[in-house]
């Protein structure tokens, strides 16, 4: 492998000039820059990431932060897909990815350690919570980051990418109402997640629009564990006046509803209608195939990564907020019912 000295000799410049060209210095003339780049191409030089970082005082690494217990970090396929799309963009800029997963009580310490050790140049936060400690910390030290989710209280002073989850929750619920359902349950994830709050608000707004009174026994929130999803589904369906339809926060929750419904001898798509979110791979292969709201996960990850990379390359601060459209994908888990 060629060295900087060999590149310098080939281009008839000093090694320090080669280093400046590699660092993107604007003080090197276009002619000299062209000569150095041609030498690099001819000799097949590949810059060492650590050495490059020392020159420009960057790590050339992006942190992807998941505020969850490590054992539950990837139960939801949302994270697999969004990280894949983030990696595609970040790698195209010749940056690396550092995956940071932490229990909520330790996340500030983890972020602080990564920032102070200069191991990352910026973060993609994969969720947003009410009074989010990760957002508050990174904002307080003016460190570059982007959030996938609506950052409550920082909507105009933080880079973020999200769906209109209030409308998505409304649309999913209205879809069931237009099929004739009036006894509609809601199963959410952790109720401190902004996405849960927004989709639940949309659910309530749809009920209100059609004069349907929400029932507390039809509304459940859960942590990240499959067991708690299953327990909530059991409590909702084990009622004398059970709902005829359920809005599930994501496809994983819907799968647990399918299993519990089977234990009650209820046929999803006939006795019980289910609509969920994410349009993950399992939504097509479960029986019946799941009606779900496609939130364009890959698009969310790609845009978040692009926003962060733009931010890392700019000397002036421009805050960006991007709303990614959603659409309902109709499959076999929902059917019409008589209005009761």
JOWO-V89541 format. One record per run of one state. SS is the DSSP state (h for helix, s for strand, l for the rest). FROM is the first residue (numbers start at 1). TO is the last residue. Records with the same first field share a line. If there is no record, write none. Layout:
BEGIN
SS: FROM-TO ; FROM-TO
END
This chain:
BEGIN
l: 1-3 ; 12-14 ; 23-29 ; 44-48 ; 57-60 ; 67-69 ; 73-76 ; 93-95 ; 102-103 ; 117-121 ; 126-128 ; 130-132 ; 141-144 ; 149-158 ; 164-164 ; 179-183 ; 189-192 ; 210-215 ; 222-225 ; 238-244 ; 249-250 ; 264-267 ; 269-271 ; 278-281 ; 286-290 ; 295-296 ; 314-320 ; 325-326 ; 330-340
h: 4-11 ; 15-22 ; 30-43 ; 49-56 ; 70-72 ; 77-92 ; 104-116 ; 133-140 ; 165-178 ; 194-209 ; 216-218 ; 226-237 ; 251-263 ; 282-285 ; 297-313
s: 61-66 ; 96-101 ; 122-125 ; 129-129 ; 145-148 ; 159-163 ; 184-188 ; 193-193 ; 219-221 ; 245-248 ; 268-268 ; 272-277 ; 291-294 ; 321-324 ; 327-329
END
